[in-house]
């Protein structure tokens, strides 16, 4: 009997890769409604319960730094299985945690495990697809991964009512286990070449090649700043909409879903226009300029005291739409030039994306008591401006050209 395999051209394969990329947002957003219950059950403070999210994100930011080169050296499949095993174990221990200290440790482990999903998914796409086909696949992953944050809080509320907060972590563990089984049974190894060795020197050399490749680094930074303006909105929207504009919670939930749908629409459009030969550099320029115009519009509305739900929502939807439009093109630009180091490039892309998101959201939270609505729109505008500066710095090198081998990396233009 022929063994079942995930066919790379199939819709199921795209959903599988998208599900891997969706594990982190599901694990963050699905647990949000349970923070109060966790604090009460484990006799912890609200800030300690909030650390379950912070430590998960910290693990998720650090993990890809190791998974990337590990997948280049040992292969995509075993690296992914390792990460999913850590994610599953972290979920099980979280569900059974007797105290807050154990829960925090388990969430850190779970975050480290989750980092394998996006990193290896990006590397697999680079292994199996070329050109516009790769960009179309990256757009599909972006769509699936960004549907998850829209629906995850509602799922979390339902699970909290049915099986309490421990059940939420149990469901996460089941998701990790199912993903591991699908990987073990259906995924064929795609890494083009494997050295079988994983040493600190190889880690250093791999990251040196990636970080001194102007095109790779530039697209990684554009993606990171794009995620920065999107996460500044995520952090600032409840503060602005609920506390400044006094929008009802049910309306806020609908508006948040609308902006999330904007990301999905942007990524979908990216896949469609890439298939018709639109150049990635032009797509990135359109997304960055539109976001900069939208965020400057937000600032102007605030200065003129014209900010309201009706005036700012179109601009916020435009900004999140532009992140969805830019992300697949930026990912392609980071992965395309060095196929032999796709894991390293994917790891850097994932890690820097999370670090930019964490930094922008933290700055919004810190500045909001002083600047109010300007904290959100200002940070979004700065991120868009920085992305535009990187785009200019790339110049015509931002055009995606023929990939180079690792051996040629030193001959490419340095930073």
C-alpha positions as CSV (number, residue, x, y, z in Angstrom):
1,X,0.0,0.0,0.0
2,X,1.4,3.4,-1.0
3,X,2.1,5.7,1.9
4,X,0.1,8.9,2.2
5,X,2.0,12.0,1.3
6,X,1.2,15.7,1.3
7,X,1.5,16.8,-2.3
8,X,3.3,20.2,-2.6
9,X,0.9,21.5,-5.2
10,X,-2.3,20.5,-3.2
11,X,-4.5,22.8,-1.3
12,X,-4.1,20.5,1.7
13,X,-0.3,21.2,1.7
14,X,-0.9,25.0,1.7
15,X,-3.3,24.6,4.6
16,X,-0.8,22.4,6.5
17,X,1.9,25.1,6.1
18,X,-0.5,27.8,7.1
19,X,-1.5,25.8,10.2
20,X,2.1,25.6,11.2
21,X,2.5,29.3,10.9
22,X,-0.8,29.9,12.7
23,X,0.3,28.0,15.9
24,X,1.9,31.0,17.6
25,X,-1.1,33.4,17.1
26,X,-3.5,30.7,18.1
27,X,-1.5,30.0,21.2
28,X,-1.4,33.7,22.2
29,X,-4.9,34.8,21.3
30,X,-6.8,31.7,22.4
31,X,-5.4,32.1,25.9
32,X,-6.3,35.8,26.3
33,X,-9.8,35.3,27.7
34,X,-8.4,32.9,30.4
35,X,-5.9,35.2,32.0
36,X,-8.2,36.2,34.9
37,X,-9.2,32.6,35.6
38,X,-5.6,31.5,35.6
39,X,-4.7,34.2,38.2
40,X,-7.6,33.2,40.4
41,X,-7.0,29.5,40.2
42,X,-3.3,29.6,40.8
43,X,-3.5,32.4,43.3
44,X,-1.3,34.7,41.1
45,X,-1.4,38.4,40.3
46,X,-2.8,39.7,37.0
47,X,0.7,40.7,36.0
48,X,2.0,37.1,36.6
49,X,-0.8,35.7,34.5
50,X,0.1,38.2,31.8
51,X,3.6,36.8,31.8
52,X,2.2,33.6,30.3
53,X,1.9,35.6,27.1
54,X,5.2,37.5,27.4
55,X,7.3,34.3,28.0
56,X,5.6,32.5,25.2
57,X,6.5,35.4,22.8
58,X,10.0,35.5,24.2
59,X,10.5,31.8,23.4
60,X,9.0,32.2,20.0
61,X,11.4,35.1,19.2
62,X,14.5,33.1,20.3
63,X,13.6,29.6,18.9
64,X,13.9,30.4,15.2
65,X,17.5,31.5,15.6
66,X,18.4,27.9,16.3
67,X,15.7,26.2,14.1
68,X,16.8,27.9,10.9
69,X,20.4,26.6,10.7
70,X,19.4,23.4,12.3
71,X,16.9,22.7,9.5
72,X,19.6,23.5,6.9
73,X,22.0,21.1,8.5
74,X,19.7,18.2,9.7
75,X,16.7,18.7,7.5
76,X,13.2,20.3,7.7
77,X,11.3,17.3,8.9
78,X,13.3,16.4,12.0
79,X,13.6,20.0,13.0
80,X,9.9,20.5,12.7
81,X,9.2,17.4,14.7
82,X,11.5,18.6,17.4
83,X,9.7,22.0,17.6
84,X,6.2,20.4,17.6
85,X,7.3,17.9,20.3
86,X,8.4,20.9,22.5
87,X,5.1,22.7,21.7
88,X,3.0,19.7,22.6
89,X,4.9,18.9,25.8
90,X,4.6,22.6,26.8
91,X,0.9,22.5,26.3
92,X,0.5,19.3,28.3
93,X,2.5,20.7,31.3
94,X,0.6,24.0,31.0
95,X,-2.7,22.2,31.3
96,X,-1.5,20.3,34.4
97,X,0.5,23.1,36.0
98,X,0.0,23.1,39.8
99,X,1.4,26.6,40.2
100,X,2.2,29.8,38.3
101,X,5.9,29.1,38.2
102,X,5.4,25.8,36.4
103,X,2.9,27.3,34.0
104,X,5.4,30.1,33.1
105,X,8.2,27.6,32.4
106,X,5.9,25.5,30.3
107,X,4.7,28.5,28.3
108,X,8.3,29.4,27.6
109,X,9.0,25.9,26.3
110,X,5.8,26.0,24.3
111,X,6.9,29.3,22.7
112,X,10.3,27.9,21.8
113,X,8.6,25.0,20.2
114,X,6.2,27.2,18.3
115,X,9.1,29.0,16.6
116,X,9.8,26.0,14.4
117,X,6.4,26.2,12.6
118,X,6.8,29.5,10.8
119,X,10.6,29.1,10.3
120,X,10.4,25.6,8.7
121,X,7.3,26.4,6.7
122,X,9.1,29.3,5.0
123,X,12.1,27.1,4.3
124,X,10.0,24.4,2.8
125,X,8.3,26.9,0.5
126,X,11.7,28.0,-0.7
127,X,12.8,24.4,-1.2
128,X,9.8,23.5,-3.4
129,X,8.8,26.6,-5.3
130,X,10.4,29.2,-7.5
131,X,9.5,32.7,-8.6
132,X,5.9,33.8,-8.6
133,X,4.8,30.3,-7.5
134,X,6.7,30.7,-4.3
135,X,5.2,34.2,-3.7
136,X,1.7,32.8,-4.3
137,X,2.4,30.0,-1.7
138,X,3.7,32.6,0.8
139,X,0.6,34.6,0.3
140,X,-1.5,31.6,1.0
141,X,0.4,30.9,4.2
142,X,-0.1,34.6,5.2
143,X,-3.9,34.2,4.7
144,X,-4.2,31.1,6.7
145,X,-1.9,32.3,9.5
146,X,-3.9,35.6,9.8
147,X,-7.3,34.1,9.9
148,X,-6.3,32.4,13.2
149,X,-5.9,35.6,15.3
150,X,-9.4,36.7,14.2
151,X,-11.2,33.5,15.4
152,X,-8.9,32.4,18.2
153,X,-10.3,34.7,21.0
154,X,-13.8,33.5,20.2
155,X,-12.7,29.9,20.4
156,X,-10.9,30.7,23.6
157,X,-14.1,32.1,25.1
158,X,-16.1,29.0,24.1
159,X,-13.4,26.6,25.5
160,X,-13.2,28.6,28.7
161,X,-16.9,28.2,29.3
162,X,-16.9,24.5,28.4
163,X,-13.6,23.0,29.8
164,X,-12.0,25.9,31.7
165,X,-8.6,27.4,31.2
166,X,-6.7,24.1,31.5
167,X,-8.7,22.7,28.7
168,X,-7.5,25.6,26.4
169,X,-3.9,24.5,26.9
170,X,-4.9,20.9,26.4
171,X,-6.5,21.8,23.0
172,X,-3.2,23.5,22.1
173,X,-1.3,20.3,23.0
174,X,-3.7,18.3,20.8
175,X,-3.1,20.7,17.9
176,X,0.6,20.3,18.3
177,X,0.2,16.5,18.4
178,X,-1.9,16.5,15.2
179,X,0.6,18.7,13.4
180,X,3.4,16.4,14.5
181,X,1.5,13.3,13.2
182,X,0.8,15.0,9.9
183,X,4.5,15.9,9.6
184,X,5.7,12.4,10.4
185,X,3.2,10.7,8.1
186,X,2.8,13.0,5.2
187,X,5.8,15.4,4.9
188,X,8.6,14.5,2.6
189,X,12.1,16.0,3.4
190,X,12.6,19.0,1.1
191,X,16.0,20.4,2.2
192,X,18.2,20.4,-1.0
193,X,21.4,19.4,0.8
194,X,22.2,18.5,4.4
195,X,25.6,18.5,6.0
196,X,24.5,16.4,9.0
197,X,26.6,18.6,11.3
198,X,25.4,21.5,13.5
199,X,28.2,23.5,15.1
200,X,28.6,27.0,16.5
201,X,30.9,27.8,13.6
202,X,28.3,26.8,11.1
203,X,25.7,28.8,13.0
204,X,27.9,31.9,12.9
205,X,28.8,31.5,9.2
206,X,25.2,31.0,8.2
207,X,24.1,34.1,9.9
208,X,27.1,36.1,8.6
209,X,26.2,35.1,5.0
210,X,22.5,36.1,5.6
211,X,23.2,39.4,7.5
212,X,25.8,40.6,4.9
213,X,23.5,39.9,2.0
214,X,22.0,43.3,1.3
215,X,18.8,42.0,-0.4
216,X,18.1,39.4,2.3
217,X,18.7,41.8,5.1
218,X,16.7,44.5,3.5
219,X,13.6,42.4,2.9
220,X,13.8,41.0,6.4
221,X,13.8,44.5,7.8
222,X,10.9,45.6,5.6
223,X,8.9,42.6,6.8
224,X,9.9,43.4,10.4
225,X,8.8,47.0,10.2
226,X,5.6,46.0,8.5
227,X,4.8,43.7,11.4
228,X,5.8,46.6,13.7
229,X,3.2,48.9,12.3
230,X,0.6,46.1,12.4
231,X,1.4,45.2,16.0
232,X,1.4,48.9,17.0
233,X,-2.3,48.9,15.9
234,X,-2.9,45.6,17.7
235,X,-1.6,47.1,21.0
236,X,-3.1,50.5,20.5
237,X,-6.5,49.7,19.2
238,X,-8.1,48.7,22.5
239,X,-6.7,51.7,24.2
240,X,-7.8,54.1,21.4
241,X,-11.1,52.6,20.5
242,X,-12.3,51.6,24.0
243,X,-10.8,54.3,26.2
244,X,-10.5,57.3,23.9
245,X,-13.4,56.9,21.5
246,X,-15.5,54.9,24.0
247,X,-16.6,52.3,21.5
248,X,-18.7,49.5,22.8
249,X,-16.8,46.2,23.2
250,X,-19.0,44.4,20.7
251,X,-18.3,47.1,18.1
252,X,-14.6,46.9,18.9
253,X,-14.6,43.2,18.3
254,X,-16.2,43.7,14.9
255,X,-13.7,46.5,14.0
256,X,-10.8,44.2,15.1
257,X,-12.1,41.4,12.9
258,X,-12.5,43.9,10.0
259,X,-8.8,45.0,10.2
260,X,-7.8,41.3,10.5
261,X,-9.8,40.6,7.4
262,X,-7.8,43.5,5.8
263,X,-4.6,41.5,6.3
264,X,-6.1,38.4,4.6
265,X,-7.4,40.5,1.7
266,X,-4.0,42.1,1.2
267,X,-2.2,38.7,1.2
268,X,-4.8,37.3,-1.2
269,X,-4.3,40.2,-3.6
270,X,-0.6,39.8,-3.4
271,X,-0.9,36.2,-4.6
272,X,-3.2,37.2,-7.4
273,X,-1.1,40.0,-8.8
274,X,2.1,38.0,-8.3
275,X,0.7,35.3,-10.6
276,X,0.2,38.1,-13.2
277,X,3.8,39.1,-13.1
278,X,3.7,42.2,-10.9
279,X,7.2,43.0,-9.6
280,X,7.7,42.6,-5.8
281,X,9.6,45.8,-5.5
282,X,6.6,47.8,-6.8
283,X,4.2,45.9,-4.5
284,X,6.4,46.8,-1.5
285,X,6.5,50.4,-2.6
286,X,2.8,50.6,-2.9
287,X,2.2,49.0,0.5
288,X,4.7,51.2,2.3
289,X,3.6,54.5,0.7
290,X,-0.1,53.7,1.3
291,X,0.6,52.9,5.0
292,X,2.7,56.0,5.4
293,X,-0.1,58.1,3.9
294,X,-2.7,56.4,6.1
295,X,-0.8,56.8,9.3
296,X,0.0,60.5,8.6
297,X,-3.8,60.8,8.0
298,X,-4.4,59.3,11.5
299,X,-2.0,61.9,13.0
300,X,-3.7,64.7,11.1
301,X,-7.2,63.6,12.3
302,X,-5.9,63.7,15.8
303,X,-4.4,67.1,15.5
304,X,-7.6,68.5,14.0
305,X,-9.7,66.7,16.7
306,X,-11.6,64.9,14.0
307,X,-10.8,61.3,15.1
308,X,-13.8,59.2,15.3
309,X,-14.7,55.6,14.5
310,X,-15.9,56.5,11.0
311,X,-12.8,58.6,10.2
312,X,-10.0,56.4,11.5
313,X,-11.3,52.9,10.7
314,X,-10.7,53.2,6.9
315,X,-7.1,54.3,7.6
316,X,-6.5,51.4,10.0
317,X,-8.0,48.9,7.6
318,X,-5.7,50.3,4.9
319,X,-2.7,49.9,7.1
320,X,-3.4,46.3,8.0
321,X,-4.3,45.5,4.4
322,X,-0.9,46.9,3.4
323,X,0.9,44.5,5.8
324,X,-0.9,41.6,4.2
325,X,0.0,43.0,0.8
326,X,3.7,43.5,1.7
327,X,4.5,40.4,3.8
328,X,4.6,37.7,1.0
329,X,6.8,39.9,-1.2
330,X,9.1,40.7,1.7
331,X,9.4,37.0,2.6
332,X,10.1,36.0,-1.0
333,X,12.9,38.7,-1.1
334,X,14.4,37.3,2.1
335,X,14.3,33.7,1.0
336,X,15.0,33.8,-2.7
337,X,18.7,34.9,-2.9
338,X,20.2,32.1,-0.7
339,X,18.3,28.9,-1.2
340,X,21.0,26.8,0.6
341,X,20.4,28.9,3.7
342,X,16.6,29.1,3.5
343,X,16.3,27.9,7.1
344,X,18.7,30.7,8.3
345,X,16.8,33.3,6.3
346,X,13.4,32.0,7.6
347,X,14.7,32.0,11.2
348,X,15.9,35.6,10.9
349,X,12.7,36.7,9.3
350,X,10.5,35.1,12.0
351,X,12.7,36.3,14.9
352,X,13.1,39.9,13.8
353,X,9.4,40.1,12.9
354,X,8.5,39.1,16.5
355,X,11.1,41.4,18.0
356,X,9.8,44.4,15.9
357,X,6.2,43.6,16.9
358,X,7.1,43.3,20.6
359,X,9.1,46.6,20.5
360,X,6.4,48.6,18.7
361,X,3.6,47.3,20.9
362,X,5.6,48.0,24.1
363,X,6.4,51.6,22.9
364,X,2.7,52.2,22.3
365,X,1.8,50.9,25.7
366,X,4.5,53.1,27.4
367,X,3.6,56.3,25.5
368,X,-0.2,56.0,25.6
369,X,-0.6,57.6,29.1
370,X,1.3,60.7,27.8
371,X,0.4,60.9,24.1
372,X,-2.9,59.1,23.9
373,X,-4.0,58.3,20.3
374,X,-0.7,59.8,19.0
375,X,1.2,56.8,20.5
376,X,-0.5,54.4,18.1
377,X,-0.5,56.5,15.0
378,X,3.0,57.8,15.7
379,X,4.6,54.4,16.1
380,X,2.8,53.1,13.0
381,X,4.1,56.1,11.0
382,X,7.6,55.6,12.2
383,X,7.6,51.9,11.3
384,X,6.3,52.8,7.8
385,X,8.9,55.5,7.4
386,X,11.7,53.0,8.4
387,X,10.4,50.5,6.0
388,X,10.5,53.1,3.2
389,X,14.0,54.1,4.1
390,X,15.1,50.4,3.8
391,X,13.3,50.2,0.5
392,X,15.3,53.2,-0.8
393,X,18.5,51.7,0.7
394,X,17.9,48.6,-1.3
395,X,17.5,50.6,-4.5
396,X,17.5,48.4,-7.7
397,X,19.0,45.6,-5.7
398,X,15.5,45.2,-4.3
399,X,14.5,43.5,-7.6
400,X,14.5,39.8,-7.0
401,X,17.0,38.2,-9.3
402,X,18.7,34.9,-9.8
403,X,19.6,33.2,-6.4
404,X,23.2,32.8,-5.4
405,X,24.8,29.8,-3.7
406,X,26.2,30.0,-0.2
407,X,29.7,29.9,-1.6
408,X,29.0,33.1,-3.6
409,X,27.5,35.0,-0.6
410,X,30.8,36.8,0.1
411,X,30.9,38.1,-3.4
412,X,27.5,39.8,-3.2
413,X,27.3,43.4,-2.2
414,X,27.9,43.8,1.5
415,X,25.8,45.8,3.8
